[in-house]
């Protein structure tokens, strides 16, 4: 878990993004589409961020662990928002 400790700011960014997107999706749609939409958008944001850094700095090596950190933070946020949404529905 050393890789996650080094990338905690990326995981926090993914969590904040996930909470915002998933909450909006739960409000305007249902829970299952919100999970799918949020997961896809977090994946897109992580890949786009890494590609942007890669092309801006040619010495930089593409690092999949940065994308995994953003995805992990985002998926934890999706889990939390989905649980609260399901509790509110029932």
C-alpha positions as CSV (number, residue, x, y, z in Angstrom):
1,X,0.0,0.0,0.0
2,X,3.0,2.3,-0.3
3,X,2.0,3.3,-3.8
4,X,-1.4,4.5,-2.4
5,X,0.3,6.5,0.4
6,X,2.4,8.3,-2.2
7,X,-0.6,9.0,-4.3
8,X,-3.1,10.0,-1.6
9,X,-3.8,13.4,-3.2
10,X,-4.9,11.6,-6.4
11,X,-7.1,9.3,-4.5
12,X,-8.7,12.2,-2.7
13,X,-9.2,14.0,-6.1
14,X,-11.0,10.8,-7.4
15,X,-13.1,10.6,-4.2
16,X,-14.3,14.2,-4.5
17,X,-15.0,13.9,-8.2
18,X,-16.8,10.6,-7.5
19,X,-19.0,12.1,-4.8
20,X,-20.0,15.0,-6.9
21,X,-20.8,13.0,-10.1
22,X,-22.5,10.1,-8.3
23,X,-24.6,12.4,-6.2
24,X,-25.8,14.3,-9.3
25,X,-26.5,11.0,-11.1
26,X,-28.4,9.6,-8.2
27,X,-30.6,12.7,-8.0
28,X,-31.4,12.7,-11.7
29,X,-31.4,9.0,-12.5
30,X,-31.4,5.8,-10.4
31,X,-28.6,4.1,-8.4
32,X,-27.4,1.5,-10.9
33,X,-26.9,4.0,-13.8
34,X,-25.2,6.4,-11.4
35,X,-22.7,3.7,-10.5
36,X,-21.9,3.0,-14.2
37,X,-21.8,6.6,-15.3
38,X,-19.5,7.6,-12.3
39,X,-17.1,4.7,-12.8
40,X,-16.8,5.5,-16.5
41,X,-16.2,9.2,-15.9
42,X,-13.6,8.5,-13.2
43,X,-11.8,6.2,-15.5
44,X,-11.8,8.8,-18.3
45,X,-10.6,11.5,-15.9
46,X,-7.7,9.4,-14.6
47,X,-6.6,8.4,-18.1
48,X,-6.9,11.9,-19.5
49,X,-4.9,13.4,-16.6
50,X,-2.1,10.8,-17.1
51,X,-2.0,11.3,-20.8
52,X,-1.9,15.1,-20.4
53,X,1.1,14.8,-18.1
54,X,2.7,12.3,-20.4
55,X,2.5,14.5,-23.5
56,X,3.5,17.7,-21.7
57,X,6.7,16.1,-20.4
58,X,8.4,13.7,-22.8
59,X,10.7,12.4,-20.0
60,X,7.7,11.3,-17.9
61,X,6.8,7.6,-18.0
62,X,3.2,6.6,-18.1
63,X,2.2,5.4,-14.6
64,X,-0.8,3.2,-14.2
65,X,-0.6,3.4,-10.5
66,X,-1.8,7.1,-10.7
67,X,-4.9,5.9,-12.6
68,X,-5.5,3.1,-10.1
69,X,-5.3,5.6,-7.2
70,X,-7.9,7.9,-8.8
71,X,-10.1,4.9,-9.5
72,X,-9.8,3.6,-6.0
73,X,-10.8,6.9,-4.4
74,X,-13.6,7.3,-6.9
75,X,-15.0,3.8,-6.3
76,X,-14.9,4.3,-2.5
77,X,-16.9,7.5,-3.0
78,X,-19.4,5.6,-5.3
79,X,-19.8,2.9,-2.7
80,X,-20.5,5.5,0.0
81,X,-23.0,7.5,-2.0
82,X,-24.7,4.4,-3.3
83,X,-25.2,3.1,0.2
84,X,-26.7,6.3,1.4
85,X,-28.9,6.5,-1.7
86,X,-30.2,2.9,-1.1
87,X,-30.8,3.7,2.6
88,X,-32.8,6.8,1.6
89,X,-34.9,4.9,-0.9
90,X,-35.9,2.2,1.6
